[in-house]
Structures are given as structure tokens and as C-alpha cells.
Amino acid sequence: QVQLVESGGGSVQAGGSLRLSCAASGDTYRPNCMGWFRQAPGKEREGVATIYTGGGSTYYADSVKGRFIISQDNAKKTVYLQMNSLKPEDTAMYYCAAERVFFGGQCRDHVLGTRILGEIQWWGQGTQVTVSS
């Protein structure tokens, strides 16, 4: 099993920044795709950013490109999401997720919305991000 624990959410004004952290424990050798998803009230959960941990490739949803950065610290078994230039529309519950994929394209597909969420094997409990105008 893999346990994921998020931290770093909070409330900020538009234009501000936050950094989310996702600490993994357990069978951390199993997933090779880590990512951040978000779900706003009344909306479906969507992929925001993913990282193929084997090669380090990163993928972003169009809505966050140029503003968010996903990174990993292998020694700490932690994945980060640096969020800059936050907008009110970024307000959502943010979830860390992990999956064992066959190739990096499947990791990318989460931010394209072409890979079903049911393929995700491990989820964190979520952390709230609220951006006020």
C-alpha cells in the first residue's frame, strides 16, 4: 500500500503563491506517476500537474501552464506543487495521487483529461486552496 499525505493548502489573495506538499510512505517503489488533481464545488475532478517519476517528465493542464510547477524530492519521497499567480478559479480541493503506469504518456493523459480517474490507485485526503479576488 501507498499512503499519501498532503499539506500546504490555505487561503491567499489573487496573485499570491502557495506550495503544496505530498509525502508518500509505504510501498513507494510501486507508483511511477505522481500528480495533483483538483475538484471545485459542482465540478469534476481534473488533473492539474503530473510527474513521471522514472524520467522526471512533467505535464501540466493548460489552465496552469506557466504558473504551477510540479517537482519531486526522491530522498524525502515528497512531491511538491508550487502555485504562483493564483487566480480565484484555482479555488478547489487539491488531491495528491499516485499510479503505476506502463509508460509516461499515460501519466500525461491525466492532465489532458483522457485517462479515467479510476486508473489512479492511491489518493491523498486532499487539502483546500482558496483564492480570493
Residue frames as a rotation matrix with the C-alpha (Angstrom) as fourth column:
GLN 1
0.567 0.823 0.000 0.00
0.823 -0.567 0.000 0.00
0.000 0.000 -1.000 0.00
VAL 2
-0.589 -0.669 0.454 0.94
0.656 -0.723 -0.215 3.62
0.472 0.171 0.865 -0.53
GLN 3
0.334 0.651 -0.682 -0.09
0.890 -0.455 0.002 6.40
-0.309 -0.607 -0.732 1.80
LEU 4
-0.397 -0.371 0.839 -0.18
0.668 -0.744 -0.013 9.99
0.630 0.555 0.544 0.60
VAL 5
0.236 0.429 -0.872 -0.45
0.901 -0.434 0.031 12.97
-0.365 -0.792 -0.489 2.93
GLU 6
0.055 -0.135 0.989 -0.91
0.674 -0.726 -0.137 16.47
0.736 0.675 0.051 1.55
SER 7
0.189 0.029 -0.982 -0.12
0.818 -0.557 0.141 19.73
-0.543 -0.830 -0.129 3.28
GLY 8
-0.757 -0.648 -0.086 0.32
0.540 -0.695 0.475 23.38
-0.367 0.313 0.876 2.42
GLY 9
-0.183 0.763 0.620 -3.17
0.788 -0.263 0.557 24.46
0.588 0.590 -0.553 1.46
GLY 10
-0.500 0.066 -0.863 -4.69
0.668 -0.605 -0.433 27.68
-0.551 -0.793 0.259 2.69
SER 11
0.646 0.747 0.156 -6.24
0.723 -0.532 -0.441 30.98
-0.247 0.398 -0.884 1.74
VAL 12
-0.535 -0.809 -0.243 -4.48
0.610 -0.569 0.552 33.60
-0.585 0.147 0.798 -0.35
GLN 13
0.323 0.567 -0.758 -5.38
-0.191 -0.745 -0.639 36.63
-0.927 0.351 -0.132 -2.40
ALA 14
0.902 0.051 0.428 -5.28
0.399 0.277 -0.874 36.59
-0.163 0.960 0.230 -6.16
GLY 15
0.670 -0.732 0.127 -1.74
-0.388 -0.491 -0.780 36.88
0.633 0.473 -0.613 -7.44
GLY 16
0.327 -0.525 0.785 -0.32
-0.912 0.043 0.408 35.13
-0.249 -0.850 -0.465 -4.42
SER 17
-0.149 -0.501 -0.852 1.54
-0.611 0.725 -0.319 31.84
0.778 0.473 -0.414 -4.13
LEU 18
0.551 0.211 0.808 1.24
-0.767 0.509 0.390 28.57
-0.329 -0.835 0.442 -2.24
ARG 19
-0.419 -0.642 -0.642 3.28
-0.767 0.628 -0.128 25.40
0.485 0.439 -0.756 -2.19
LEU 20
0.701 0.665 0.255 1.59
-0.712 0.638 0.293 22.07
0.032 -0.387 0.921 -1.67
SER 21
-0.527 -0.849 0.021 3.49
-0.846 0.523 -0.105 19.03
0.078 -0.073 -0.994 -0.45
CYS 22
0.706 0.669 -0.231 2.62
-0.648 0.742 0.171 15.37
0.286 0.029 0.958 -0.78
ALA 23
-0.339 -0.829 0.444 4.57
-0.934 0.354 -0.052 12.97
-0.114 -0.432 -0.895 1.42
ALA 24
0.455 0.446 -0.771 4.47
-0.609 0.787 0.095 9.33
0.649 0.426 0.630 0.37
SER 25
-0.369 -0.544 0.753 5.02
-0.893 0.432 -0.125 6.35
-0.257 -0.719 -0.646 2.61
GLY 26
0.529 0.519 0.672 4.61
-0.356 0.854 -0.380 2.60
-0.771 -0.038 0.636 2.43
ASP 27
0.168 -0.412 0.896 5.38
0.685 0.702 0.194 0.80
-0.709 0.581 0.400 -0.84
THR 28
0.463 0.044 -0.885 6.70
-0.253 -0.951 -0.179 3.92
-0.850 0.307 -0.429 -2.51
TYR 29
-0.681 -0.731 0.027 8.56
-0.218 0.239 0.946 1.88
-0.699 0.639 -0.322 -5.12
ARG 30
-0.298 0.628 0.719 5.24
0.693 0.660 -0.290 0.94
-0.656 0.412 -0.632 -6.72
PRO 31
0.762 0.645 -0.053 3.95
0.415 -0.550 -0.724 4.19
-0.496 0.530 -0.687 -8.29
ASN 32
-0.394 -0.886 0.242 5.87
0.815 -0.216 0.538 5.85
-0.425 0.410 0.807 -11.10
CYS 33
-0.428 0.340 0.838 3.39
0.413 -0.751 0.515 8.60
0.804 0.566 0.181 -11.86
MET 34
-0.430 0.268 -0.862 2.58
0.827 -0.266 -0.495 11.19
-0.362 -0.926 -0.107 -9.21
GLY 35
-0.584 0.233 0.777 0.24
0.481 -0.672 0.563 14.06
0.654 0.703 0.280 -9.65
TRP 36
-0.836 0.398 -0.378 -2.02
0.106 -0.558 -0.823 16.75
-0.538 -0.728 0.424 -8.36
PHE 37
-0.501 0.792 0.349 -5.70
0.656 0.084 0.750 16.89
0.565 0.604 -0.562 -9.09
ARG 38
-0.968 0.233 -0.089 -8.31
-0.107 -0.710 -0.696 19.38
-0.226 -0.664 0.713 -8.00
GLN 39
-0.434 0.896 0.090 -12.03
0.782 0.325 0.532 19.49
0.447 0.301 -0.842 -7.58
ALA 40
-0.949 0.222 0.225 -14.08
-0.279 -0.924 -0.263 22.63
0.149 -0.312 0.938 -7.22
PRO 41
-0.533 0.815 0.228 -17.66
-0.026 0.253 -0.967 22.55
-0.846 -0.521 -0.114 -5.86
GLY 42
0.473 0.872 -0.129 -20.03
-0.239 -0.014 -0.971 21.29
-0.848 0.490 0.202 -8.51
LYS 43
0.435 -0.397 -0.808 -17.25
-0.894 -0.088 -0.439 20.35
0.103 0.913 -0.394 -10.89
GLU 44
0.954 -0.146 -0.262 -15.49
0.120 0.986 -0.113 17.16
0.275 0.077 0.958 -11.82
ARG 45
0.543 -0.840 -0.021 -12.07
0.006 -0.022 1.000 16.30
-0.840 -0.543 -0.007 -10.51
GLU 46
0.973 -0.230 -0.019 -9.39
-0.046 -0.115 -0.992 17.28
0.226 0.966 -0.123 -13.00
GLY 47
0.406 -0.907 -0.108 -5.70
0.905 0.384 0.182 16.66
-0.123 -0.172 0.977 -13.44
VAL 48
0.944 -0.121 -0.307 -3.56
-0.087 -0.989 0.123 19.72
-0.319 -0.089 -0.944 -12.79
ALA 49
0.274 -0.922 -0.272 0.02
-0.923 -0.173 -0.343 18.50
0.269 0.345 -0.899 -12.99
THR 50
0.979 -0.017 0.204 1.74
-0.045 0.953 0.298 15.14
-0.200 -0.301 0.932 -13.11
ILE 51
0.157 -0.977 -0.145 5.29
-0.984 -0.167 0.059 13.90
-0.082 0.134 -0.988 -12.99
TYR 52
0.865 -0.027 -0.502 6.60
-0.126 0.955 -0.269 10.63
0.486 0.296 0.822 -14.42
THR 53
0.793 -0.511 0.332 8.98
-0.490 -0.211 0.846 9.82
-0.362 -0.833 -0.418 -11.64
GLY 54
0.616 -0.590 0.523 11.09
0.605 0.779 0.166 7.44
-0.505 0.214 0.836 -13.69
GLY 55
-0.024 -0.640 0.768 12.31
0.961 -0.227 -0.159 10.02
0.276 0.734 0.620 -16.18
GLY 56
-0.541 -0.173 -0.823 11.25
0.599 -0.766 -0.232 13.19
-0.590 -0.619 0.518 -14.43
SER 57
-0.786 0.303 0.538 8.97
0.366 -0.473 0.801 14.38
0.498 0.827 0.261 -17.24
THR 58
-0.687 0.566 -0.456 6.32
0.273 -0.380 -0.884 16.83
-0.673 -0.732 0.107 -16.12
TYR 59
-0.628 0.600 0.496 2.93
0.604 -0.027 0.796 17.58
0.491 0.800 -0.345 -17.58
TYR 60
-0.841 0.318 -0.438 0.50
0.120 -0.680 -0.723 20.42
-0.528 -0.660 0.534 -16.95
ALA 61
0.144 0.935 0.325 -3.07
0.916 -0.001 -0.401 21.30
-0.374 0.356 -0.856 -17.69
ASP 62
-0.208 -0.201 0.957 -3.36
0.749 -0.662 0.024 24.30
0.629 0.722 0.289 -20.00
SER 63
0.694 0.635 0.340 -5.07
0.278 -0.671 0.687 26.29
0.665 -0.382 -0.642 -17.26
VAL 64
0.920 -0.358 -0.158 -1.97
0.086 -0.208 0.974 26.22
-0.382 -0.910 -0.161 -15.04
LYS 65
0.384 -0.822 0.422 0.91
0.914 0.273 -0.299 26.20
0.130 0.500 0.856 -17.53
GLY 66
-0.140 -0.567 0.812 3.44
0.375 -0.789 -0.486 28.88
0.916 0.236 0.323 -16.72
ARG 67
0.216 0.289 0.933 2.04
-0.679 -0.641 0.356 29.34
0.701 -0.711 0.058 -13.21
PHE 68
0.811 0.124 0.571 2.36
-0.520 0.598 0.610 25.96
-0.266 -0.792 0.549 -11.47
ILE 69
-0.056 -0.861 -0.506 5.45
-0.800 0.341 -0.493 23.80
0.597 0.378 -0.708 -11.10
ILE 70
0.946 0.290 0.146 5.46
-0.322 0.786 0.528 20.16
0.038 -0.546 0.837 -10.02
SER 71
0.004 -0.988 -0.152 8.66
-0.743 0.098 -0.662 18.70
0.669 0.115 -0.734 -8.62
GLN 72
0.874 0.254 -0.413 9.87
0.027 0.825 0.564 15.75
0.484 -0.504 0.715 -6.60
ASP 73
0.016 -0.856 0.516 12.39
-0.971 -0.135 -0.195 15.12
0.237 -0.498 -0.834 -3.87
ASN 74
0.300 0.119 -0.946 13.22
-0.265 0.963 0.037 11.44
0.916 0.240 0.321 -4.06
ALA 75
-0.715 -0.648 -0.264 15.15
0.094 0.285 -0.954 11.42
0.693 -0.707 -0.143 -0.80
LYS 76
-0.851 0.445 0.278 12.14
-0.456 -0.365 -0.811 12.81
-0.260 -0.817 0.514 1.06
LYS 77
-0.769 0.596 0.230 9.65
0.639 0.714 0.286 10.81
0.006 0.367 -0.930 -1.02
THR 78
-0.080 0.694 -0.716 7.75
0.419 -0.628 -0.656 14.03
-0.905 -0.352 -0.241 -1.49
VAL 79
-0.387 0.086 0.918 6.11
0.888 -0.234 0.396 15.69
0.249 0.968 0.014 -4.47
TYR 80
-0.518 0.123 -0.846 5.51
0.379 -0.854 -0.356 19.43
-0.766 -0.506 0.396 -4.49
LEU 81
0.095 0.502 0.859 3.22
0.958 -0.281 0.058 21.76
0.271 0.818 -0.508 -6.37
GLN 82
-0.674 -0.340 -0.655 4.42
0.479 -0.877 -0.037 25.35
-0.562 -0.339 0.755 -6.44
MET 83
0.152 0.832 0.534 1.46
0.986 -0.165 -0.025 27.54
0.067 0.531 -0.845 -7.36
ASN 84
-0.735 -0.441 -0.515 2.15
0.448 -0.886 0.120 31.11
-0.509 -0.142 0.849 -8.45
SER 85
-0.908 0.383 -0.169 -0.04
-0.411 -0.741 0.530 33.89
0.077 0.551 0.831 -9.77
LEU 86
-0.784 0.621 0.032 -3.05
0.570 0.738 -0.362 32.23
-0.248 -0.265 -0.932 -8.22
LYS 87
-0.770 0.623 0.140 -6.49
-0.363 -0.607 0.707 33.10
0.525 0.493 0.693 -9.53
PRO 88
-0.317 0.737 0.598 -9.92
-0.873 0.020 -0.487 32.76
-0.371 -0.676 0.637 -7.91
GLU 89
0.580 0.573 -0.578 -10.69
-0.778 0.600 -0.187 29.97
0.240 0.558 0.794 -10.38
ASP 90
-0.355 -0.745 -0.564 -7.87
-0.359 0.666 -0.654 27.94
0.863 -0.029 -0.504 -8.82
THR 91
-0.386 0.289 0.876 -10.02
-0.916 -0.011 -0.400 27.60
-0.106 -0.957 0.269 -5.70
ALA 92
0.415 0.467 -0.781 -10.60
-0.532 0.821 0.208 23.88
0.738 0.329 0.589 -5.10
MET 93
0.692 -0.294 0.659 -9.74
-0.422 0.576 0.700 20.88
-0.586 -0.763 0.274 -3.01
TYR 94
0.251 -0.712 -0.656 -6.36
-0.887 0.103 -0.450 19.64
0.388 0.695 -0.605 -4.20
TYR 95
0.859 0.098 0.502 -5.57
-0.304 0.887 0.348 15.94
-0.411 -0.451 0.792 -4.09
CYS 96
-0.266 -0.943 -0.201 -2.28
-0.923 0.189 0.336 14.15
-0.278 0.275 -0.920 -4.43
ALA 97
0.811 0.563 0.158 -2.44
-0.474 0.791 -0.387 10.93
-0.343 0.239 0.908 -6.41
ALA 98
-0.349 -0.937 0.027 -0.17
-0.783 0.307 0.541 8.09
-0.515 0.168 -0.840 -7.43
GLU 99
0.803 0.595 -0.007 -0.36
-0.473 0.631 -0.615 5.41
-0.362 0.498 0.788 -10.08
ARG 100
-0.293 -0.818 0.495 1.72
-0.036 0.527 0.849 2.68
-0.955 0.231 -0.184 -11.61
VAL 101
0.664 0.501 -0.555 1.65
-0.526 -0.214 -0.823 3.31
-0.531 0.838 0.122 -15.36
PHE 102
0.641 -0.400 0.655 3.18
0.595 0.798 -0.094 1.40
-0.485 0.450 0.750 -18.27
PHE 103
-0.280 -0.744 0.607 4.65
0.936 -0.352 0.000 4.47
0.213 0.569 0.794 -19.95
GLY 104
-0.807 -0.202 -0.554 4.93
0.427 -0.849 -0.313 8.22
-0.407 -0.489 0.771 -19.46
GLY 105
-0.837 0.515 0.184 2.16
-0.106 -0.483 0.869 9.02
0.537 0.708 0.459 -21.91
GLN 106
-0.008 0.851 -0.526 -0.35
0.658 0.401 0.638 7.57
0.753 -0.340 -0.563 -19.51
CYS 107
-0.287 -0.177 -0.942 0.88
0.884 -0.428 -0.189 9.99
-0.370 -0.886 0.279 -16.85
ARG 108
-0.987 -0.099 -0.124 0.47
0.033 -0.893 0.449 12.86
-0.155 0.439 0.885 -19.31
ASP 109
-0.593 0.802 0.069 -3.04
0.330 0.164 0.930 11.75
0.735 0.574 -0.362 -20.19
HIS 110
-0.148 0.550 -0.822 -4.31
0.986 0.021 -0.164 12.72
-0.072 -0.835 -0.545 -16.74
VAL 111
-0.475 -0.035 -0.879 -3.77
0.229 -0.970 -0.085 16.41
-0.850 -0.242 0.468 -17.43
LEU 112
-0.958 0.191 -0.213 -5.29
-0.257 -0.248 0.934 16.02
0.125 0.950 0.287 -20.86
GLY 113
-0.271 0.905 0.327 -8.39
-0.806 -0.027 -0.591 14.51
-0.527 -0.424 0.737 -19.31
THR 114
0.164 0.298 -0.940 -8.12
-0.869 0.495 0.005 11.40
0.467 0.816 0.340 -21.46
ARG 115
-0.636 -0.343 -0.691 -7.27
0.023 0.887 -0.461 8.91
0.772 -0.309 -0.556 -18.74
ILE 116
0.393 0.920 0.015 -10.05
-0.004 -0.015 1.000 7.88
0.920 -0.393 -0.002 -16.39
LEU 117
0.016 -0.358 0.934 -9.63
-0.886 -0.438 -0.153 8.67
0.464 -0.824 -0.324 -12.72
GLY 118
0.867 0.397 0.300 -10.43
-0.492 0.776 0.394 5.09
-0.076 -0.489 0.869 -11.88
GLU 119
0.613 -0.719 -0.327 -6.93
0.244 0.566 -0.787 4.17
0.751 0.403 0.523 -13.04
ILE 120
-0.093 -0.624 0.776 -5.50
-0.666 -0.540 -0.514 6.08
0.740 -0.565 -0.365 -10.07
GLN 121
0.040 0.038 -0.998 -4.54
0.354 0.934 0.050 3.56
0.934 -0.355 0.024 -7.42
TRP 122
-0.209 -0.186 -0.960 -3.74
0.978 -0.036 -0.206 5.82
0.004 -0.982 0.189 -4.49
TRP 123
0.225 0.379 0.898 -5.20
0.322 -0.898 0.299 9.12
0.920 0.222 -0.324 -3.32
GLY 124
-0.901 -0.402 -0.166 -4.44
0.321 -0.359 -0.877 11.54
0.293 -0.843 0.452 -0.54
GLN 125
-0.276 0.830 -0.484 -7.13
0.906 0.057 -0.419 13.07
-0.320 -0.554 -0.768 1.64
GLY 126
0.245 0.347 0.905 -6.96
0.760 -0.649 0.043 16.47
0.602 0.677 -0.423 -0.02
THR 127
-0.445 -0.344 -0.827 -6.03
0.754 -0.642 -0.139 19.99
-0.483 -0.685 0.545 1.03
GLN 128
0.570 0.807 0.152 -8.16
0.785 -0.480 -0.391 23.08
-0.243 0.342 -0.908 0.45
VAL 129
-0.734 -0.679 0.010 -6.89
0.641 -0.687 0.342 26.03
-0.225 0.257 0.940 -1.58
THR 130
0.460 0.886 -0.055 -8.96
0.845 -0.456 -0.281 29.21
-0.274 0.083 -0.958 -1.56
VAL 131
-0.711 -0.667 0.223 -8.06
0.701 -0.649 0.296 32.22
-0.053 0.367 0.929 -3.68
SER 132
0.280 0.825 -0.490 -9.92
0.736 -0.513 -0.443 35.45
-0.617 -0.237 -0.751 -3.07
SER 133
0.127 -0.159 0.979 -10.21
0.879 -0.440 -0.186 38.30
0.460 0.884 0.084 -5.54
